[in-house]
Amino acid sequence: MDYLSLAQRSYQLIKSKLLSDEIRPGERLWEDQLAEEISMSRTPVREAVNQLIAERLVRRVPRKGIFAVDYTASEMLDIVATRTIIETQAARLCCQNISEEQMTRMDAVLQQYVDMLRSTGQKKANVYDAELHRMLGECSGSALIRRYVEDLENMVVFVRKKDEYVFADVELSIVQHSRIVEGILRRDEEAAAQAVMENTQQLRRRVHL
């Protein structure tokens, strides 16, 4: 495996740790420990950490070390506001560009989300919540919006990890996500954009700011 492949593999493995419950917001990261955990040398791990710093999932604090992000109230507000703008536009573009295969998959992800939410609660259902939002970027037809949606959703994972985060009402969450999907499947741009806006604003209300 060449160096670039090792660096990319390290990046994927460490990112997976960050986006799971394995690493908490504000937790210190040690490059040598990460290298040992993922069976890599420190060089590709260092490159991976630098990439994660650029994506705002990791911070390097001078004279202190490397830490998983722990967003301030102001930063969380900025994430939610930006997410609202990007995802409402993504929803509009989805209505124009989504394929029949993507429609089928989006509807299936929604059902998985509903089933998981009702059976186990929001914490375990968040993986499908995130997938639905990432599909807004994928189905928009815009590579740039897809990247922005992906980056924002990764940040939202850390928002959901915060102790201040309050899990949503199950039925309200189902209604909001169902409206997003229904609007897109009908190719109704206004309905889809409005549904996304309501859902992203609900995220702000679920964080004690």
Salt bridges, closest charged atoms under 4 A:
ASP21 OD2 - LYS123 NZ 3.80
GLU22 OE2 - LYS17 NZ 2.63
GLU31 OE1 - ARG42 NH2 3.39
GLU31 OE1 - ARG46 NE 3.53
GLU37 OE1 - LYS17 NZ 3.29
GLU55 OE1 - LYS15 NZ 3.59
ASP70 OD1 - LYS162 NZ 2.62
GLU75 OE2 - ARG59 NH2 2.43
GLU87 OE2 - ARG83 NE 3.36
GLU87 OE1 - HIS133 ND1 2.72
GLU101 OE2 - ARG105 NE 3.42
ASP129 OD1 - HIS133 NE2 3.23
ASP129 OD2 - ARG160 NH2 3.39
ASP129 OD1 - HIS177 NE2 3.01
GLU138 OE2 - ARG105 NH2 2.29
GLU150 OE1 - ARG134 NE 3.07
GLU153 OE1 - ARG83 NH2 2.74
GLU153 OE2 - ARG160 NH1 3.25
ASP163 OD1 - ARG24 NH2 3.60
GLU171 OE1 - ARG118 NH2 3.05
ASP188 OD2 - ARG186 NH2 3.60
GLU190 OE2 - ARG92 NH1 2.66
GLU198 OE1 - ARG179 NH1 3.81
